[in-house]
Amino acid sequence: MSDSEPAPSLYAAREPIFPRRVSGAFRNLKWYIMAVTLGIYYLTPWIRWDRGSSLPDQAVLLDLANRRFYFFWIEIWPHEFYFVAGLLIMAGLGLFLFTSALGRVWCGYACPQTVWTDLFILVERWIEGDRNARLRLHRQKKMDFRKARLRVTKWVAWFLIGLATGGAWVFYFADAPTLAYDLVTGNAHPIAYSTMLVLTATTFLFGGFAREQICIYACPWPRIQAAMMDEDTLTVGYREWRGEPRGKASKAPGAEAKGDCIDCMACVNVCPMGIDIRDGQQMECITCALCIDACDDVMEKLGRPRGLIDYMAASDEAAEREGKPSKSVWKHIFRPRTIMYTSLWSLVGVGLLFALFIRSDIELTVAPERNPTYVTLSDGSIRNTYDVRLRNKHGEDRVFKLSIKGDPAMRLQLEGTVYHSVNVPADTALLQRVYIVSSKGSAPSQTDTTPVRIWVEDLINGERAYKDTSFNGKGN
């Protein structure tokens, strides 16, 4: 390269993509999924659930201030974070399962980036028109009143969607009606406003302008999916053996030698990623199947069989080339890899359900005092100190009675009361200091410890729980 020639640029500016409207089974499926997922996201914080006077009446709530997670009748405490970890593991295994069976079906139908991008494109189409109208507006260099009006109207609609998105998100972390009133009156916490602002901005930018670039450059899944897929994975593909050589539909002599593809570019024009599926499987493809709807529509108008672009596996395409029948859909779905993922997913789910059903509404933890490990009293008896945390998961106050099981010479004392029972407020954890005293001459030797079991009993329903610990001390 001569010195006079400019150095080639390593950056390529984004080419805006204007997908054409398409109708068909897969497009309708995407509409249904978009309506359901957006409905769940926006409406869930407003579902009420009666938990009593001391707890929030919101069905789904992430109460970070009190470190609780409420999901309808389930209440997750901080020490039960393994439930959240288990759900995340199930989500990961579910993603592996769907990808190994149907490719990037999550990306094409249910990923938040896809759902909100679809919504933004729908609004854009309502305001500016379909693909050709949007292309003409984009190529129009002069900013006249009409173009400015359409742009501002579209951006305002996008901003309102982003604002609703950010607003719905913060409602998951506080009582929705109360927070909504505080937001409107300006009395909400600054964190609520800042969170809404950030989510509004990211939704506006990602759904309105970045779109496919988030899927290609920001999301790691396109680069990981290859490890989840094999020759039996069903994904969107082009039957090259049937479509080639391409050519315009014609009744001229020799036209019968051409393939079914008439090079109409319908599959490219509807693709939200702007790719040509006829070039083979590509990292950018999110398996949304809109190209199938577009191609099937063209084939139907031409009187040719549908399925030139279809869900297929690489093994099926190879078999079809040789004139052999392809496998059934169920043989692609139920194979060793997907069965393994399903088994692991089910195992984790059953484990979580088992842990959920066996957990008690009354719990305790015991922390012995380590400095000093024991105290010798004036009468020669030995005293150990313990910090006992009592958890009352009921929606009402409960009286818990404490007792010990171990050496008969040991007795229990509670700090602040002469009784062995304590009132624990509803849905709280109470820290109670407990003393265990061993009479003179009855304590173990200097090098030994005595096992002790601390019991707690709910005096209303008789439910019990215990924790094992040890008693330290020197006999006299």
Residue pairs with C-beta under 8 A, 6 or more apart in sequence:
1 7
14 213
15 274
16 138
17 211
17 212
17 271
17 272
17 273
17 274
18 131
18 134
18 135
18 138
19 121
19 131
19 269
19 270
19 271
19 272
19 290
20 130
20 131
20 266
20 269
20 270
20 294
21 125
21 130
21 131
21 270
22 266
22 270
22 290
22 293
22 294
22 297
23 293
23 297
24 290
24 292
24 293
24 294
24 296
24 297
25 293
26 288
26 289
26 290
26 292
26 293
27 290
27 293
29 109
30 108
30 109
30 118
30 288
30 290
33 109
33 110
33 115
34 115
34 118
34 119
37 110
37 112
37 115
38 115
38 119
41 165
41 168
42 164
42 168
44 59
44 60
44 172
45 58
45 60
45 61
45 168
45 171
45 172
45 176
46 171
46 176
46 177
47 58
47 59
47 60
48 57
48 58
48 59
49 57
49 58
49 59
49 70
49 72
49 73
50 57
51 57
51 70
51 395
52 395
52 396
52 426
54 395
54 396
54 425
54 426
54 427
55 70
55 395
55 426
55 427
56 63
56 70
56 175
57 175
58 70
58 175
58 176
59 70
59 71
59 72
60 70
60 71
60 72
60 172
61 68
61 69
61 70
61 172
61 173
61 174
61 175
62 69
62 172
62 173
63 69
63 70
63 173
64 173
67 77
67 78
68 75
68 76
68 77
68 78
68 427
69 75
69 76
69 84
70 76
74 356
75 393
75 427
76 83
76 84
77 391
77 393
77 429
80 359
82 355
83 352
83 355
83 356
86 348
86 351
86 352
87 352
89 348
90 345
90 348
90 349
90 352
93 341
93 344
93 345
93 348
94 345
95 106
95 221
96 228
96 341
97 338
97 341
97 342
97 345
98 105
98 106
99 105
99 106
99 225
99 228
99 229
99 233
100 228
100 229
100 230
100 233
100 337
100 338
100 341
101 233
101 234
101 332
101 333
101 338
102 233
102 234
102 235
102 287
102 311
102 333
103 225
103 229
103 233
103 234
103 235
103 236
103 287
104 221
104 222
104 225
104 235
104 285
104 286
104 287
105 287
107 114
107 215
107 219
107 221
107 286
107 287
107 288
108 114
108 286
108 287
108 288
108 289
109 288
111 286
113 206
113 207
113 214
113 215
113 219
114 215
114 272
114 286
114 288
116 161
116 165
116 203
116 206
116 207
117 206
117 207
117 211
117 212
117 272
118 272
119 161
119 207
120 158
120 161
120 207
120 208
120 211
121 272
123 154
123 157
123 158
123 161
124 134
124 154
125 134
127 150
127 153
127 154
127 157
128 134
128 137
128 150
128 154
129 137
131 269
137 147
137 150
140 147
155 204
155 208
158 204
158 207
158 208
159 200
159 204
161 203
161 204
161 207
162 199
162 200
162 201
162 202
162 203
162 204
162 207
163 196
163 200
165 199
165 200
165 203
166 195
166 196
166 197
166 198
166 199
166 200
166 203
167 180
167 183
167 196
169 195
169 196
169 199
170 179
170 183
170 192
170 195
170 196
171 179
171 180
174 192
179 188
179 192
181 187
182 188
182 192
183 192
183 193
183 196
206 214
210 218
211 272
212 272
212 273
212 274
212 284
215 222
215 273
215 284
215 286
216 222
216 273
216 283
216 284
222 283
222 284
223 283
229 235
230 337
231 313
231 314
231 315
232 313
232 314
232 315
232 327
232 331
232 332
232 335
233 313
233 314
233 332
234 311
234 312
234 313
234 329
234 332
234 333
235 281
235 285
235 287
235 311
235 312
235 313
236 277
236 285
236 287
236 289
236 291
236 292
236 309
236 310
236 311
237 277
237 280
237 281
237 309
237 310
237 311
237 312
237 314
237 317
238 277
238 278
238 280
238 308
238 309
239 307
239 308
239 309
239 310
239 312
239 317
239 320
240 278
240 317
241 317
241 320
241 321
242 259
242 260
242 308
243 259
243 260
243 261
243 278
243 308
244 259
244 261
245 257
245 258
245 259
246 258
246 259
246 261
246 262
246 263
247 255
247 258
247 259
247 262
247 263
248 262
248 263
249 255
249 262
249 302
260 299
260 302
260 304
260 305
260 308
261 278
261 308
262 298
262 302
264 298
266 291
266 294
266 295
266 297
266 298
267 276
267 277
267 278
267 291
267 294
267 295
267 309
268 274
268 275
268 276
268 277
268 291
269 294
270 290
270 291
270 293
270 294
271 277
271 290
271 291
272 286
272 288
272 290
273 284
273 285
273 286
274 284
275 282
275 284
275 285
277 285
277 291
277 309
278 309
289 311
291 309
292 309
292 310
292 311
295 306
295 308
295 309
296 306
296 307
296 308
296 309
299 305
299 306
299 307
299 308
300 306
312 326
313 326
313 327
313 332
315 326
315 327
316 326
316 327
316 332
319 325
319 326
319 327
320 326
360 393
360 463
360 465
361 392
361 393
361 394
361 458
361 463
362 390
362 391
362 392
362 393
362 398
362 400
362 456
362 458
362 463
362 464
362 465
363 390
363 391
363 393
363 465
364 388
364 389
364 390
364 391
364 454
364 456
364 465
364 466
364 467
365 388
365 389
365 467
366 386
366 387
366 388
366 454
366 467
366 469
367 386
367 387
367 388
367 389
368 384
368 385
368 386
368 469
368 470
368 472
369 384
369 385
369 386
369 387
373 384
373 472
373 473
374 382
374 383
374 384
374 471
374 472
374 473
374 474
375 382
375 383
375 384
375 385
376 382
376 383
376 473
376 474
376 476
377 383
377 437
379 440
380 440
380 441
380 476
381 437
381 438
381 439
381 440
381 443
382 437
382 438
382 443
382 471
382 473
382 474
382 475
382 476
383 435
383 436
383 437
383 438
384 435
384 436
384 471
384 472
384 473
385 433
385 434
385 435
386 433
386 434
386 435
386 436
386 454
386 469
387 431
387 432
387 433
387 434
388 402
388 431
388 432
388 433
388 434
388 454
388 456
388 467
389 429
389 430
389 431
389 432
390 400
390 422
390 424
390 429
390 430
390 431
390 432
390 456
391 424
391 428
391 429
392 398
392 400
392 424
392 425
392 426
392 427
392 428
392 429
392 430
393 427
394 426
394 427
395 426
395 427
396 426
397 423
397 424
397 425
397 426
398 423
398 424
398 426
398 458
398 459
398 460
399 421
399 422
399 423
399 424
399 458
399 459
399 460
400 421
400 422
400 423
400 424
400 456
400 457
400 458
400 459
401 420
401 421
401 456
401 457
401 459
402 412
402 414
402 420
402 421
402 422
402 432
402 434
402 454
402 455
402 456
402 457
403 412
403 420
403 454
403 455
403 457
404 410
404 412
404 436
404 452
404 453
404 454
404 455
405 452
405 453
405 455
405 466
406 450
406 451
406 452
406 453
406 471
407 438
407 442
407 450
407 452
407 471
409 438
409 439
409 442
410 436
410 437
410 438
410 442
410 450
410 452
410 471
411 436
411 437
411 439
412 420
412 434
412 435
412 436
413 434
413 435
413 436
413 437
414 420
414 422
414 432
414 433
414 434
414 435
415 432
415 433
415 434
415 435
416 433
421 459
422 430
422 432
424 430
434 454
436 452
436 471
438 450
438 471
438 473
440 476
441 475
441 476
442 475
443 450
443 471
443 473
443 474
443 475
443 476
444 450
444 471
444 473
444 475
445 474
445 475
446 474
446 475
449 470
449 471
449 472
450 470
450 471
451 468
451 469
451 470
451 471
452 468
452 469
452 470
452 471
453 466
453 467
453 468
453 469
454 466
454 467
454 468
454 469
455 464
455 465
455 466
456 464
456 465
456 466
457 463
457 464
458 464
